Structure formats: structure tokens, C-alpha cells
Amino acid sequence: MSVSDLANELKVPVTDVVKKLIGMGLMISSNQAISFEDAEVLVLDYNKELVKEETTDITNFEEYVIKDNESDLVERPAVVTIMGHVDHGKTTLLDYIRNSHVAAGEAGGITQAIGAYQVTKNGKKITFIDTPGHAAFTEMRARGAAVTDIVIIIVAADDGVMPQTREAIDHAKAAGVPIIVAINKIDKPNINVDKIMSELSEVGLTPEEWGGDTIFCRISAQTGEGVDLLLDNINALSEMLDLKANPNRYASGSVIEARLDKNIGPVVTLLIQNGTLRLGDPIVVGTNYGKVRTLKDDTGREIISAEPSKPVEVTGLDDVPVAGDKFMAFESEKEARSVAMKRKEHEKSKKFAKKALSLEELFDSIKEGRKEINIILKTDVKGSEEAVKNALLKINVEGVKINVIRSGVGTITESDVVLANASNAIIIGFNVSPSKQTKETAKSYGIDIRLYNIIYKLVEEIESAMKGMLDPEYEEVVIGEAEVRQIFHFSKVGNIAGSHVTSGIVKVGTPCRVIRDGIVVTTSKIATLQREKDQAKEVKAGYDCGMTIESFPDIKERDIIEAYEVREVKRVWV
């Protein structure tokens, strides 16, 4: 049920319902679905009682809510994901935990394919998921797979907080799960743990010993020093979270990994999140179905059943699903097949990836009651980052808050796009330009990247959008791109950029950006173009040319020249 559907049933304006949801801490627009539990609480304000309609149609089992009796719930193991900068010791830590806390003779049986395993510490099981990286983690979250209970951010003591560390923290925070920091390589000489703790405090992870609420553990993944304490902290946090599930119903959960084996067909790693999965169970995974033909645990051992928080490897599906797909087991193969077919039909009519908020949609979302605007900010230098961020946070529009969920120096990356998709955020770039691949990724998600080079224009446009007063905008449309391959110097002319037009068309007199390593070094115009010995007005993709940039002699090899046109776009508000 959507928020507007609920408002219709209650016979009240949808804006009233949205306002009440905001009061409950829920940022849900009128066309978004509302869970039964949230709707059940909300209708009490209207002296109504919500009764769940009994139905056998569980095609959309991601939203299908089964309310378990408290007496049926039992404690389940915590599911933990480790993230951090490359080479900071994630793999070494996972290997050490596995080899030292899995029963003797079992560790060697774990295959690379399964990507998850369970260990036991002081009689309590812990499930570790080995995701390829924070972007993959967030991609799964964007598909609805909230697979982890706790995130461990690993930081190498001899290296400190790196850009990927900050990215991992941003992705973990966006997931809304507790974070434990593991400072690794404390066995190395000349390390400064206090410096790392200070750097992490600056990004909101303040140690408990400094009066914060983040658990910090000093470890050596190589020697095992401090790892037992880390596991004890996971167990303690797990108890506080009171993690429970009902093993006495058909299983549901998420896909961790999937691959195609040429001999046995699709092989899928599943995380059981509720219920019990049994050998022979008919299952639907994403839009695929089948019967559990083989069921193996994380050690490669064949089993007949798996309970909540257990990672397993299964075969028997008709096709390979996608990491992050949800699954559910059913009573009969006929029912599973029917649900899968309906889901395939539904999939044809909708785009699975959630569309992020664009600036043009901002006003509508505010009219619907949205009170918080998520922004991802990337700039050319640290000074710009601080200036733009401060300017954004100073925007004062009554009832609407700016939330910069991530800011950093450097070009806009695919990781930023993935985070924006999962967090319903706007991406703003200041004096930076994303790569062609990043632009394509953003386009596939339907994410609008906004680029600026003047702070007041950026602030003015965001503020106007928040107030719902955007004037017709002037849109920059990239018409061509060229790569500088050689520099020629002529005493009368200066530097000429020997370039190859890689896409579109470049024209004399058109505005252009010179991009160096993802950073915009100047915005100017194309002054002259030359093909062989002749002057040219334009040069198309696939051809070489000589080029000069107005008032910019400092052109270098490998610079990217991005030519664009400015076109007026009339905004139409619905």
C-alpha cells in the first residue's frame, strides 16, 4: 500500500499523512510504499485500527509482512561486514578469524565462491560476509537487501585514514547500522593510533574512551593480537541489538553471490534471514525459481537444513540471480513457479533500480512533505569543499534541512553514484567533472549530476529549489570531447594542443572545460581549430586536430577538452 492509498482509505489529505510520517521520523513521499507496522501506528491518530488482509498473493514478498509471535522468536547470530581501504587487512582479518575460530578440519573446505562464513566465539555464532567492496555493499542495499547488522571499518595503523576509508564510512553510515572500528597492524613500529582516532573523530566516529559512542579495537590481523577482543565486542553489541528470528517458517533472505557453473548450472550463496531453508524446498530468488537440489554450509559440507543468519550455497535454480535479490521458500513447486512468472511480468513494467532525486524533483518532494535533502558533494580542492559545504549548511529554508551525507576532494566516482542511488541523494560537483563511465553509470540509475564553478550560483539554485521558486534554467549539454595527445609550440601562436576527438563534435567558439585527472583546471572557449594545414570550424569524432584554448596557454598532454553548449530549459511544475 502506498501513502496516497492509505490517505484515500482514511479520507484525509495525503499531505496530512506525510506530515504525520515525518513526525514519526519517516521520510516517505506520497507515491512510496508504507509498511504494515508503520501504517498500523499512524492510523491510531485517526482513531482507526488497521487489520491485515489475509491473502495468498505474496508475489511482492520483499514487502510481504508476516508478523511472528514473540514466543516463536529465538536469538540469531549477528551478521557482520568488514569494509575499508584496499590493503588495510580486510582479507587477512577474515582469513585469521576463519582459520582460528572454525572447528578443526572444516576451515580448509571453505571455497572462494561462497563469500560468507560462520565462526563461534564463546559459544555464540557470528556470520561474516565478504563483500567485494563498499560500492557492492551499497548496491545490494539499493536492491533492498539489508544483509548486515554490524559493519567493521578496518584502518591500517601504518597508513591511517585514506579516501576509501572515508567512502566506506559514508556507505556504512548510510546503511544505518552500528560501526566498530578495527585499527589493524598495531604490531608495526612507529605507529600513531591517537592520530588515527583523531582523524576518525573528524568524520563522526569518536572512540568510547574519548567520550564518543564508537567501539575501537586495536588488532593485528597477521598475529591475531586483539582479534578475540574484537569478536567479544561483536557479541556484546549483538546482545544489545537483541537480534531475533523465527526458524519455524519457510525461509526468506538475500543473495550474497551467484555464478554459473558449466557443469551444475546456477550456484547461489544465500543468507537465511528468517525461517529455515531445507533440502528440496521450492524457492523463488528474484525472478528465478527452482527446488533446492543441493544445500551446503560455508565449509562445503552438505546439510539438510539451515536456520537464520546461516550462509549457504544452493543449486537447482533455473537461472542466475543478482547479488542483493531477495528470496523466499514456498510450500509447492507450482506456487513457486507461479510467483516467479508474475514477478517476471512485473519486472518488465518497472525499472528495478530506485531513481534518485533530481533537482527538478526537489520542489515536488518538498510539497509532498519531504523535510531533509541528502547531498553528495565533490570538489577540486579541500578549501572548496569546506567553503561549499559551509555555504550549503547555512541555507535557511523553514522546515527543510540540508544533509551532506558525503563530501570529498576529487572527481565524482561510480561509488558516489551508487551511494546516491541507495540514499536518494543529489550529487553536486564543484570544479570537477565525472568520467565518461561514471556519467553512463549515473544515466543508468537515472541520477542527475549537477556541476558548478561558482559558489553563489550553486547556493542560489539549491535554495530556490528548496523554496520552490526555480526559474527556467540554462542547461549545459556536452556536445564533444577531445583528448590532448601532443603539444606543439609556435613562437607566434603559442601552444597548440594536438588532439583526437573521441566523441561528438568540437566547434570554434563553443564553451569548453579543460579537465586534468578529473579536475576542471579552466573553463574557457575553443579559440581555433586546425585540420592538417587548414583552419576548421568544427571537427567530428574520430579525427585529429590542432586546438587552442582562449586565454589558456598551459594545456598539457592527456588533458581532456569537453565542449558544451548552453541551452535554456523551461521548468514545468506539476
Backbone torsions as a table, in degrees:
resi	resn	phi	psi	omega
1	MET	NA	134.0	177.1
2	SER	-86.4	167.9	177.7
3	VAL	-62.1	-41.1	179.5
4	SER	-65.7	-36.9	176.3
5	ASP	-61.3	-43.6	179.8
6	LEU	-63.6	-42.5	178.4
7	ALA	-60.4	-41.3	178.2
8	ASN	-62.1	-42.1	179.5
9	GLU	-65.3	-36.8	179.8
10	LEU	-80.6	-14.0	-178.0
11	LYS	60.6	45.9	177.3
12	VAL	-132.3	158.2	178.1
13	PRO	-60.7	141.1	-178.8
14	VAL	-62.6	-30.2	178.9
15	THR	-64.0	-34.1	177.2
16	ASP	-63.6	-42.3	-180.0
17	VAL	-65.4	-43.7	179.4
18	VAL	-60.1	-42.7	179.3
19	LYS	-61.6	-41.6	178.6
20	LYS	-65.3	-37.4	177.4
21	LEU	-64.2	-40.2	177.0
22	ILE	-61.4	-40.9	176.7
23	GLY	-61.5	-25.3	176.9
24	MET	-87.2	-0.1	-178.7
25	GLY	83.1	18.9	-177.9
26	LEU	-111.8	120.0	178.2
27	MET	-96.0	82.7	-177.5
28	ILE	-122.1	126.0	179.6
29	SER	-82.4	172.2	-172.5
30	SER	-63.4	-30.6	-177.0
31	ASN	-93.6	2.2	179.6
32	GLN	-91.4	155.9	-179.8
33	ALA	-75.7	148.5	175.6
34	ILE	-119.5	136.1	-178.2
35	SER	-70.3	158.0	179.8
36	PHE	-60.5	-42.2	-178.0
37	GLU	-61.4	-44.2	-179.9
38	ASP	-67.8	-41.3	178.9
39	ALA	-65.1	-36.6	-180.0
40	GLU	-60.8	-40.8	178.4
41	VAL	-71.0	-43.6	-175.0
42	LEU	-62.3	-43.0	-174.4
43	VAL	-67.0	-16.8	177.2
44	LEU	-61.7	-30.0	177.8
45	ASP	-66.2	-18.5	179.6
46	TYR	-106.4	16.7	-179.4
47	ASN	55.9	38.2	178.3
48	LYS	-118.5	159.6	175.3
49	GLU	-122.4	130.4	-179.3
50	LEU	-92.8	125.6	179.3
51	VAL	-114.0	128.8	-179.2
52	LYS	-72.1	125.4	178.9
53	GLU	-74.3	128.1	177.6
54	GLU	-71.0	124.2	-178.8
55	THR	-146.6	150.3	176.9
56	THR	-99.2	-3.6	-179.9
57	ASP	-85.1	98.4	178.8
58	ILE	-115.0	35.7	-179.8
59	THR	-55.5	-46.0	178.6
60	ASN	-91.7	69.7	-172.5
61	PHE	-72.9	-10.8	172.1
62	GLU	-61.0	-34.3	-178.7
63	GLU	-101.8	-2.1	-178.2
64	TYR	-74.6	121.9	-174.9
65	VAL	-108.1	121.5	172.7
66	ILE	-111.4	117.3	-178.6
67	LYS	-86.3	113.7	179.7
68	ASP	-83.0	144.2	171.2
69	ASN	-69.1	140.7	-179.5
70	GLU	-54.6	-35.5	-178.5
71	SER	-67.4	-19.7	-179.5
72	ASP	-87.7	-12.2	-175.0
73	LEU	-84.2	137.4	176.4
74	VAL	-128.6	158.8	177.9
75	GLU	-62.5	138.7	176.9
76	ARG	-122.6	156.4	178.1
77	PRO	-65.0	149.2	173.8
78	ALA	-71.5	144.9	174.9
79	VAL	-106.0	123.7	-171.0
80	VAL	-121.7	136.6	174.7
81	THR	-119.2	135.1	178.3
82	ILE	-105.8	128.7	179.5
83	MET	-134.3	161.0	177.9
84	GLY	162.4	-175.4	-180.0
85	HIS	-67.5	148.4	177.9
86	VAL	-58.2	141.5	179.0
87	ASP	69.6	14.2	177.3
88	HIS	-90.1	-0.4	170.2
89	GLY	110.9	14.2	-179.0
90	LYS	-58.9	-51.7	-177.9
91	THR	-63.7	-42.0	179.3
92	THR	-61.4	-42.0	179.2
93	LEU	-64.8	-47.0	179.0
94	LEU	-59.3	-42.5	179.6
95	ASP	-64.8	-42.9	-179.2
96	TYR	-63.7	-46.3	-180.0
97	ILE	-60.1	-45.8	-178.8
98	ARG	-61.7	-49.0	-173.9
99	ASN	-71.5	-24.2	-176.8
100	SER	-100.4	-13.0	-175.6
101	HIS	-127.8	10.2	171.4
102	VAL	-100.2	144.5	-178.3
103	ALA	-52.9	142.7	-177.8
104	ALA	-52.6	135.4	177.4
105	GLY	87.5	-8.8	-177.9
106	GLU	-98.2	-32.8	-172.1
107	ALA	-57.1	-39.4	-176.8
108	GLY	-66.7	-15.8	-177.9
109	GLY	-84.2	-9.0	-177.9
110	ILE	-72.4	128.8	-179.3
111	THR	-92.3	160.1	178.0
112	GLN	-65.0	-27.1	-171.5
113	ALA	-70.8	-30.2	-169.7
114	ILE	-72.3	-32.9	171.5
115	GLY	67.2	14.0	178.0
116	ALA	-161.2	152.9	176.2
117	TYR	-159.0	164.9	177.5
118	GLN	-114.1	143.4	173.2
119	VAL	-127.9	167.5	179.0
120	THR	-123.3	129.3	177.0
121	LYS	-131.8	118.4	-178.8
122	ASN	54.2	40.6	176.8
123	GLY	80.8	-2.0	-179.2
124	LYS	-111.0	133.4	-180.0
125	LYS	-83.2	146.6	174.1
126	ILE	-132.3	133.6	177.5
127	THR	-101.9	126.9	176.8
128	PHE	-109.0	132.4	176.3
129	ILE	-109.8	128.5	-179.8
130	ASP	-100.7	87.1	177.5
131	THR	-81.1	150.7	179.5
132	PRO	-61.9	-22.5	-177.8
133	GLY	171.3	173.0	-175.9
134	HIS	-66.8	-31.1	178.6
135	ALA	-65.9	-42.2	177.2
136	ALA	-63.9	-39.5	177.1
137	PHE	-58.0	-47.3	-177.9
138	THR	-72.6	-33.2	174.9
139	GLU	-59.4	-42.7	176.9
140	MET	-62.6	-41.8	179.2
141	ARG	-62.9	-38.5	178.9
142	ALA	-62.9	-27.9	178.5
143	ARG	-87.1	6.0	176.2
144	GLY	96.7	2.5	-176.5
145	ALA	-92.3	90.9	174.7
146	ALA	-85.4	84.2	-167.2
147	VAL	-91.2	-17.8	-171.2
148	THR	-115.0	148.2	176.5
149	ASP	-99.3	-32.3	-175.9
150	ILE	-138.6	139.6	173.7
151	VAL	-113.6	131.9	172.2
152	ILE	-102.3	121.0	173.8
153	ILE	-94.3	116.4	-178.8
154	ILE	-99.3	131.9	-178.6
155	VAL	-130.3	127.1	178.9
156	ALA	-75.2	128.0	-176.8
157	ALA	-64.8	-27.8	-179.0
158	ASP	-89.7	2.0	-176.5
159	ASP	-126.3	-35.9	177.9
160	GLY	83.5	-166.4	-177.2
161	VAL	-76.9	118.2	-178.1
162	MET	-109.9	168.5	-179.7
163	PRO	-53.1	-42.6	179.0
164	GLN	-68.4	-26.5	174.2
165	THR	-62.9	-48.2	179.6
166	ARG	-61.9	-39.9	177.8
167	GLU	-61.7	-45.7	-179.7
168	ALA	-60.3	-41.7	178.4
169	ILE	-61.9	-44.4	179.4
170	ASP	-60.2	-42.6	-178.9
171	HIS	-68.5	-38.0	178.5
172	ALA	-67.1	-43.6	178.4
173	LYS	-61.9	-41.4	-179.7
174	ALA	-62.6	-29.0	178.7
175	ALA	-75.0	-16.8	176.9
176	GLY	70.5	32.1	179.8
177	VAL	-114.7	155.9	178.9
178	PRO	-60.5	146.4	-178.5
179	ILE	-118.0	133.7	169.1
180	ILE	-114.7	132.9	177.5
181	VAL	-97.2	127.8	174.7
182	ALA	-111.5	108.7	176.3
183	ILE	-85.3	109.4	-172.2
184	ASN	-95.1	164.5	176.9
185	LYS	66.3	36.9	179.5
186	ILE	-72.5	-8.0	175.8
187	ASP	-79.8	-7.3	179.7
188	LYS	-75.8	149.2	178.4
189	PRO	-76.4	156.3	171.7
190	ASN	58.5	42.7	177.7
191	ILE	-98.2	156.1	-179.0
192	ASN	-127.3	89.2	-177.4
193	VAL	-65.9	-38.1	-179.5
194	ASP	-60.1	-37.4	179.4
195	LYS	-63.1	-43.3	179.2
196	ILE	-64.8	-42.4	178.6
197	MET	-61.9	-37.4	177.8
198	SER	-66.1	-44.4	179.3
199	GLU	-62.2	-39.5	-179.9
200	LEU	-72.6	-31.2	176.5
201	SER	-62.7	-34.3	179.6
202	GLU	-64.5	-24.6	179.2
203	VAL	-105.4	21.0	171.6
204	GLY	92.8	6.9	177.4
205	LEU	-109.9	83.3	-177.9
206	THR	-91.5	128.0	-177.4
207	PRO	-62.1	148.6	176.0
208	GLU	-56.7	-38.5	-178.0
209	GLU	-69.5	-13.2	175.3
210	TRP	-102.9	12.2	179.4
211	GLY	92.8	5.2	178.7
212	GLY	-89.5	-165.3	-178.2
213	ASP	-124.8	17.5	179.5
214	THR	-104.9	129.7	177.2
215	ILE	-76.0	127.7	175.8
216	PHE	-114.0	134.5	176.6
217	CYS	-127.2	130.9	175.7
218	ARG	-92.5	121.3	-174.7
219	ILE	-136.5	164.9	165.0
220	SER	-128.6	108.0	179.4
221	ALA	-66.0	-22.8	-179.2
222	GLN	-75.0	-48.2	-176.7
223	THR	-95.9	-18.1	-177.8
224	GLY	92.7	-2.2	179.9
225	GLU	-59.4	128.4	176.2
226	GLY	80.1	-7.5	-176.5
227	VAL	-68.1	-38.5	177.7
228	ASP	-61.1	-40.5	177.8
229	LEU	-64.5	-38.7	176.6
230	LEU	-59.1	-46.2	179.2
231	LEU	-64.7	-38.2	176.5
232	ASP	-61.6	-40.0	178.4
233	ASN	-66.3	-36.7	175.9
234	ILE	-62.0	-45.7	178.9
235	ASN	-61.9	-41.7	179.6
236	ALA	-64.3	-44.0	178.9
237	LEU	-65.6	-38.1	178.3
238	SER	-59.7	-41.6	178.1
239	GLU	-63.1	-40.6	179.1
240	MET	-64.3	-36.1	-179.2
241	LEU	-73.5	-17.9	177.9
242	ASP	53.8	57.6	-176.4
243	LEU	-76.7	122.9	-177.3
244	LYS	-137.9	157.4	176.8
245	ALA	-154.2	167.1	178.8
246	ASN	-108.9	108.4	-179.5
247	PRO	-76.2	-10.6	-172.8
248	ASN	-96.5	47.7	171.2
249	ARG	-156.1	172.5	-178.4
250	TYR	-62.3	142.1	-171.7
251	ALA	-70.5	150.0	169.7
252	SER	-143.7	158.4	-178.5
253	GLY	171.0	-151.6	-172.6
254	SER	-135.9	155.4	175.1
255	VAL	-83.6	126.9	174.9
256	ILE	-90.3	-48.1	178.9
257	GLU	-147.6	158.6	176.1
258	ALA	-152.2	143.6	179.0
259	ARG	-150.0	165.5	177.5
260	LEU	-108.3	118.4	175.0
261	ASP	-96.3	124.1	-174.0
262	LYS	-63.3	-19.1	-178.9
263	ASN	-95.0	-39.4	-173.9
264	ILE	-115.2	-1.0	177.7
265	GLY	88.0	-157.2	-178.9
266	PRO	-60.1	131.6	175.8
267	VAL	-121.3	122.9	-170.1
268	VAL	-126.3	132.7	172.2
269	THR	-95.0	119.7	-178.5
270	LEU	-112.6	146.3	168.7
271	LEU	-106.7	117.7	177.0
272	ILE	-76.1	119.5	-178.2
273	GLN	-105.5	-22.0	174.1
274	ASN	-156.7	154.8	180.0
275	GLY	76.2	-171.4	179.2
276	THR	-128.8	126.5	176.8
277	LEU	-93.2	131.3	-176.8
278	ARG	-121.4	152.3	175.2
279	LEU	-56.8	130.5	-179.6
280	GLY	91.7	-7.2	-179.9
281	ASP	-64.5	132.8	169.7
282	PRO	-70.9	133.8	-178.7
283	ILE	-135.2	151.2	170.4
284	VAL	-114.8	127.7	-179.5
285	VAL	-126.0	108.5	-173.2
286	GLY	65.5	-115.3	175.2
287	THR	-110.7	12.0	-178.8
288	ASN	-106.8	158.2	178.8
289	TYR	-142.8	171.3	176.8
290	GLY	166.5	-172.5	174.3
291	LYS	-114.0	143.2	178.8
292	VAL	-66.2	100.0	-176.8
293	ARG	-80.6	-43.1	173.7
294	THR	-131.5	146.8	-178.7
295	LEU	-135.7	115.2	-178.0
296	LYS	-123.3	144.6	175.3
297	ASP	-84.4	-174.5	-174.5
298	ASP	-69.3	-12.4	177.0
299	THR	-93.9	1.2	-177.5
300	GLY	86.6	3.9	-178.5
301	ARG	-83.0	135.7	177.3
302	GLU	-73.9	131.6	-179.2
303	ILE	-128.5	170.1	-179.2
304	ILE	-108.2	-13.7	178.2
305	SER	-157.5	159.2	179.9
306	ALA	-143.6	131.5	-176.5
307	GLU	-99.4	177.0	-175.6
308	PRO	-52.9	142.2	-178.8
309	SER	73.4	7.3	179.4
310	LYS	-89.3	126.8	172.0
311	PRO	-86.2	134.8	-178.7
312	VAL	-138.0	158.2	174.5
313	GLU	-111.3	125.9	-177.4
314	VAL	-125.0	154.4	170.2
315	THR	-127.2	166.5	177.4
316	GLY	118.9	-4.2	179.1
317	LEU	-77.9	158.5	-179.5
318	ASP	-82.4	-15.6	178.8
319	ASP	-158.4	171.3	-177.0
320	VAL	-87.1	120.6	176.3
321	PRO	-79.1	-173.9	-178.7
322	VAL	-113.4	142.2	175.8
323	ALA	-54.5	129.7	-176.1
324	GLY	101.6	-16.4	174.8
325	ASP	-60.0	144.1	175.1
326	LYS	-88.7	153.7	176.1
327	PHE	-132.8	159.2	175.7
328	MET	-150.5	141.6	176.4
329	ALA	-93.3	151.3	-176.6
330	PHE	-130.0	169.6	-176.8
331	GLU	-72.9	-38.3	-176.3
332	SER	-131.5	155.0	177.1
333	GLU	-65.4	-34.4	178.6
334	LYS	-60.5	-45.1	179.6
335	GLU	-64.9	-42.9	179.3
336	ALA	-61.1	-44.1	179.4
337	ARG	-62.1	-42.9	-179.7
338	SER	-63.3	-45.2	179.2
339	VAL	-62.6	-43.6	-179.7
340	ALA	-61.7	-41.5	179.8
341	MET	-64.6	-42.7	178.4
342	LYS	-63.7	-39.0	179.8
343	ARG	-66.9	-35.3	177.3
344	LYS	-65.2	-41.9	178.7
345	GLU	-64.2	-41.2	178.8
346	HIS	-65.2	-37.0	-178.8
347	GLU	-64.4	-32.0	179.8
348	LYS	-65.3	-28.2	-174.1
349	SER	-96.4	-2.4	179.4
350	LYS	-142.4	150.1	175.4
351	LYS	-84.6	127.0	-174.0
352	PHE	-67.2	-43.2	-178.1
353	ALA	-66.3	136.6	178.8
354	LYS	-72.1	135.0	179.5
355	LYS	-81.4	126.6	179.4
356	ALA	-74.7	163.8	-179.0
357	LEU	-75.3	130.0	173.6
358	SER	-102.0	164.6	-178.7
359	LEU	-62.4	-35.8	179.3
360	GLU	-65.6	-27.5	179.4
361	GLU	-88.1	-6.7	-174.0
362	LEU	-62.6	-44.6	-178.4
363	PHE	-61.6	-44.2	178.5
364	ASP	-60.7	-40.8	-179.5
365	SER	-66.7	-33.8	177.5
366	ILE	-69.5	-39.9	176.5
367	LYS	-60.4	-32.9	-179.6
368	GLU	-81.1	-3.7	175.3
369	GLY	110.1	5.6	178.5
370	ARG	-63.5	131.0	-175.4
371	LYS	-117.9	-1.0	-179.2
372	GLU	-138.3	128.4	-179.1
373	ILE	-109.8	115.5	178.5
374	ASN	-84.4	133.1	-178.6
375	ILE	-131.7	136.5	168.8
376	ILE	-108.3	123.8	-173.3
377	LEU	-116.9	127.6	173.7
378	LYS	-127.2	133.0	-177.0
379	THR	-131.5	172.8	-176.7
380	ASP	-77.9	-38.6	-177.8
381	VAL	-138.1	164.8	-177.5
382	LYS	-60.8	-40.8	179.7
383	GLY	-59.1	-41.6	177.9
384	SER	-64.7	-41.8	-179.5
385	GLU	-57.5	-48.3	-177.6
386	GLU	-66.6	-40.9	-178.1
387	ALA	-66.1	-47.0	-178.5
388	VAL	-67.7	-42.8	-179.7
389	LYS	-60.7	-46.6	179.0
390	ASN	-62.3	-40.0	179.5
391	ALA	-64.0	-40.7	178.9
392	LEU	-65.2	-43.7	-177.1
393	LEU	-70.3	-18.0	178.4
394	LYS	-85.6	-10.7	178.3
395	ILE	-61.4	124.7	-175.0
396	ASN	-117.0	96.5	173.5
397	VAL	-119.5	119.1	-173.9
398	GLU	-53.8	126.6	175.3
399	GLY	84.2	-2.7	-179.5
400	VAL	-124.9	129.2	-177.0
401	LYS	-113.8	136.1	172.6
402	ILE	-86.4	129.1	178.5
403	ASN	-124.7	102.8	178.0
404	VAL	-81.9	98.8	-175.1
405	ILE	-79.6	-18.1	175.8
406	ARG	-157.8	135.3	172.2
407	SER	-139.8	150.0	-179.3
408	GLY	-171.5	169.9	179.0
409	VAL	-99.6	136.8	179.2
410	GLY	122.5	174.1	-176.1
411	THR	-69.4	160.6	176.9
412	ILE	-72.2	129.6	-174.6
413	THR	-112.4	170.9	176.3
414	GLU	-64.7	-30.7	175.7
415	SER	-61.2	-39.3	176.6
416	ASP	-62.4	-40.8	-179.4
417	VAL	-64.5	-44.9	179.7
418	VAL	-61.2	-43.0	179.0
419	LEU	-65.0	-40.5	178.1
420	ALA	-62.4	-40.8	179.6
421	ASN	-62.9	-42.5	-177.9
422	ALA	-77.1	-24.3	-173.6
423	SER	-109.2	5.0	-179.1
424	ASN	53.8	54.4	-174.5
425	ALA	-114.8	157.2	171.6
426	ILE	-93.4	137.0	175.8
427	ILE	-99.4	126.1	178.1
428	ILE	-119.8	128.6	175.8
429	GLY	-115.5	134.2	178.8
430	PHE	-120.2	113.2	-177.2
431	ASN	59.6	30.4	174.9
432	VAL	-132.7	162.7	178.0
433	SER	-142.0	127.5	-179.3
434	PRO	-70.9	157.0	177.1
435	SER	-70.3	167.0	178.4
436	LYS	-59.2	-41.6	180.0
437	GLN	-63.3	-41.5	178.9
438	THR	-64.9	-40.7	177.5
439	LYS	-60.1	-42.0	179.9
440	GLU	-65.6	-40.8	177.4
441	THR	-62.5	-43.9	178.7
442	ALA	-61.4	-41.1	179.0
443	LYS	-62.8	-40.7	-179.0
444	SER	-64.9	-30.5	177.7
445	TYR	-86.9	-12.3	-175.2
446	GLY	77.4	29.3	-176.8
447	ILE	-98.5	129.9	179.3
448	ASP	-92.3	117.3	176.7
449	ILE	-96.2	124.5	-179.5
450	ARG	-102.0	126.8	-177.7
451	LEU	-114.9	135.6	-179.2
452	TYR	-136.5	158.4	171.0
453	ASN	-132.8	3.1	176.3
454	ILE	-129.2	123.7	-174.1
455	ILE	-61.3	-45.8	-174.2
456	TYR	-65.0	-31.0	177.1
457	LYS	-67.2	-41.1	177.9
458	LEU	-60.5	-52.2	-178.1
459	VAL	-62.2	-43.8	-178.4
460	GLU	-59.7	-43.3	-177.1
461	GLU	-70.4	-42.5	178.2
462	ILE	-64.6	-44.5	179.8
463	GLU	-62.8	-42.9	178.4
464	SER	-62.1	-41.7	178.0
465	ALA	-61.6	-42.6	179.6
466	MET	-63.6	-31.9	178.6
467	LYS	-87.4	-8.0	-178.8
468	GLY	74.2	32.4	-175.4
469	MET	-126.1	32.7	-178.9
470	LEU	-65.5	128.1	173.2
471	ASP	-80.1	168.4	173.1
472	PRO	-53.2	135.1	-174.7
473	GLU	-100.6	161.3	172.5
474	TYR	-106.3	113.2	-173.7
475	GLU	-94.9	132.7	175.1
476	GLU	-87.3	119.6	-179.6
477	VAL	-112.4	115.9	179.1
478	VAL	-68.3	125.5	-178.7
479	ILE	-108.7	-15.2	-179.8
480	GLY	-170.6	160.1	-178.9
481	GLU	-142.7	138.2	179.5
482	ALA	-133.3	149.1	177.7
483	GLU	-111.8	129.4	178.6
484	VAL	-78.1	122.6	-176.6
485	ARG	-110.2	-21.7	179.5
486	GLN	-158.1	145.1	179.2
487	ILE	-108.0	128.7	176.9
488	PHE	-113.7	133.4	-179.7
489	HIS	-110.8	126.2	176.0
490	PHE	-124.5	131.8	-173.5
491	SER	-59.4	-36.1	-177.6
492	LYS	-83.4	-28.3	-173.6
493	VAL	-103.6	-33.5	-172.9
494	GLY	97.6	-152.1	-177.9
495	ASN	-82.3	131.2	174.2
496	ILE	-114.9	130.5	-178.6
497	ALA	-88.5	108.7	173.2
498	GLY	-73.3	111.2	-167.4
499	SER	-126.8	157.7	173.4
500	HIS	-118.3	123.2	179.4
501	VAL	-76.3	112.6	-173.8
502	THR	-89.4	-23.1	178.5
503	SER	-158.0	153.4	175.4
504	GLY	64.5	-134.8	-176.2
505	ILE	-148.8	142.4	173.9
506	VAL	-114.5	140.0	-175.2
507	LYS	-129.6	147.1	174.7
508	VAL	-62.3	134.1	176.0
509	GLY	89.5	-10.4	-179.6
510	THR	-78.8	146.4	175.2
511	PRO	-61.4	151.5	179.5
512	CYS	-151.5	158.8	172.7
513	ARG	-116.8	137.3	172.2
514	VAL	-100.3	118.2	-173.7
515	ILE	-112.3	127.5	-179.6
516	ARG	-125.8	113.8	-178.8
517	ASP	55.0	39.8	176.9
518	GLY	84.3	-5.2	-178.9
519	ILE	-106.1	134.3	176.8
520	VAL	-78.0	113.1	-177.4
521	VAL	-90.6	-22.6	173.9
522	THR	-163.3	153.5	170.8
523	THR	-119.2	124.3	-173.8
524	SER	-151.6	-145.9	176.8
525	LYS	-134.4	154.5	172.3
526	ILE	-77.5	113.7	-174.3
527	ALA	-80.8	-48.5	-178.9
528	THR	-141.4	153.3	173.4
529	LEU	-131.7	143.5	179.9
530	GLN	-139.7	128.4	173.5
531	ARG	-110.0	114.5	-173.5
532	GLU	56.7	-114.0	-178.1
533	LYS	-103.3	-2.3	-173.3
534	ASP	-104.6	146.4	172.1
535	GLN	-69.3	146.3	-179.1
536	ALA	-132.7	150.0	176.2
537	LYS	-87.6	-29.2	179.9
538	GLU	-154.5	155.2	177.6
539	VAL	-136.4	131.7	-176.3
540	LYS	-93.8	168.2	-179.9
541	ALA	-57.4	139.8	178.2
542	GLY	97.4	-8.3	-177.8
543	TYR	-111.0	152.9	175.0
544	ASP	-93.0	154.1	178.9
545	CYS	-158.9	163.7	169.6
546	GLY	-99.7	142.4	-172.9
547	MET	-143.9	140.4	169.5
548	THR	-121.1	147.7	-179.4
549	ILE	-110.4	129.6	-176.8
550	GLU	-57.8	126.0	176.0
551	SER	59.2	28.4	178.0
552	PHE	-142.3	88.5	-180.0
553	PRO	-81.4	-13.7	-171.9
554	ASP	-85.2	38.8	177.5
555	ILE	-72.4	142.2	-177.4
556	LYS	-129.3	158.2	175.2
557	GLU	-59.0	144.3	179.2
558	ARG	77.0	-1.0	171.3
559	ASP	-62.9	148.5	174.6
560	ILE	-106.7	127.8	177.1
561	ILE	-105.6	115.9	-177.1
562	GLU	-107.1	111.2	179.6
563	ALA	-91.7	140.1	-178.0
564	TYR	-145.1	161.5	173.6
565	GLU	-117.6	149.0	178.3
566	VAL	-102.7	118.4	-177.5
567	ARG	-121.9	138.9	179.4
568	GLU	-77.2	133.4	179.4
569	VAL	-122.8	123.7	179.2
570	LYS	-84.8	123.2	176.5
571	ARG	-83.1	135.0	177.1
572	VAL	-120.6	117.1	179.7
573	TRP	-95.1	134.4	179.6
574	VAL	-91.3	NA	NA
